[in-house]
Amino acid sequence: MDEVKLHEFMGRLVGDMGGAAIMANVILGEELGLYRAMADGNPVTPEELAKRTGCNSRLVREWLSGQAASGYVEHDQGRFTLPEEQAMALANEDSPVYVAGGAVVLASMYLDKDKLVAAMRGDGALSWADHHPCLFSGTERFFRPGYRANLVSAWLPALDGVVPRLEQGAKVADVGCGHGASTVIMAQAYPKSSFHGFDFHGRSIEQARQRAADAAVSDRVQFSQASARDFPGRDFDLVCFFDCLHDMGDPVGAARHAHEVLKPGGVVLLVEPFANDDLDQNLNPIGRMYYAASTCICTPNSLSQEVGLGLGAQAGERRLRHVFAEAGFASFRRATETPFNLVLEARK
Ligand SMILES: C[S@@+](CC[C@H](N)C(=O)[O-])C[C@H]1O[C@@H](n2cnc3c(N)ncnc32)[C@H](O)[C@@H]1O
């Protein structure tokens, strides 16, 4: 045994355990408004922060100490400061790098531990609806900042000829829409178009309707509970799949249905987690996060459905191209990408 390697590995594990523990504290900070109350960048004592947020000051002191040990806040003589950069990631839900919602997704993985143990010992299935409900809101809050930052400014313009059609009035399906974050953002940007969000999870559809009402876009947005393989409607100009195709049991069936309901010349926008084609190329921090989430969330959901292809969240472009070729699409290309997303275009 190599003692140096052992010590190195133990160092990494301690770091990871600290990371897992601090994520539970990130959820507390997020839910209790502790980060937001520090977002002005002014130093606070634990007592001042506790007073501002209506929290117990002894626990707030402990929380701040853990945040300081993590480099999330700075400490100087009993006062704590949230730097501007950390505020962007942890306090400002409108910022493109806001990640605190992701911690809520991680919470669901722990809360669903018993169900996941049973799935791993059994047929691998755990349906989306059977997860702890914090997964649904966490997913919305994790993905929305990326959609806000990229969808209208970069992803739709990267598709051939789609923006002019949206500006004039196009018919759009958003399949596997969850709480409708992407649908609402598109409806706000293109008021002459009509948007149809579909998801097989009824509770998500109810939330999506509420989001559309809150954003005052209900006149051009409709949400319906429907599966990706047989959602209603025809003659769509654009069919979108945002971070959901790999969650589906039958992605080929979903893509085939998209092919059937697209107009001639219609386009599919497929947004999937960033991944390279081969496992060894994905052994990095992004792959680590996505494989772990895929083990607990995406792949069990796929295995719970008919066909149960189990693409996984790191399928990569080559595998996805295969899905769309099988479904009858004539062309498939990478339109653009971010460190977190592959943005792909398929045409009839
Ligand atoms: C990771 S979430 C993404 C939700 C949303 N697109 C977003 O980006 O916030 C995956 C979504 O796919 C939905 N889904 C999974 N399988 C489905 C299927 N076969 N038909 C329709 N929706 C499905 C789930 O209910 C869930 O809302």
The ligand as an ORCA input file, in Angstrom:
! r2SCAN-3c Opt
* xyz 0 1
  C     -34.922     17.162    -15.556
  S     -36.592     17.578    -15.756
  C     -36.515     18.978    -16.855
  C     -37.759     19.820    -16.796
  C     -37.742     21.080    -17.657
  N     -37.599     20.776    -19.062
  C     -36.642     22.013    -17.209
  O     -35.661     22.145    -17.944
  O     -36.769     22.624    -16.135
  C     -37.222     16.274    -16.772
  C     -38.710     16.390    -17.068
  O     -39.081     15.390    -18.013
  C     -40.375     14.933    -17.677
  N     -40.564     13.621    -18.307
  C     -39.867     12.496    -18.084
  N     -40.325     11.499    -18.862
  C     -41.325     12.010    -19.615
  C     -42.163     11.492    -20.639
  N     -42.046     10.236    -21.037
  N     -43.079     12.310    -21.193
  C     -43.186     13.604    -20.792
  N     -42.430     14.148    -19.833
  C     -41.496     13.370    -19.255
  C     -40.363     14.908    -16.149
  O     -41.660     14.885    -15.607
  C     -39.591     16.178    -15.843
  O     -40.452     17.279    -15.691
*
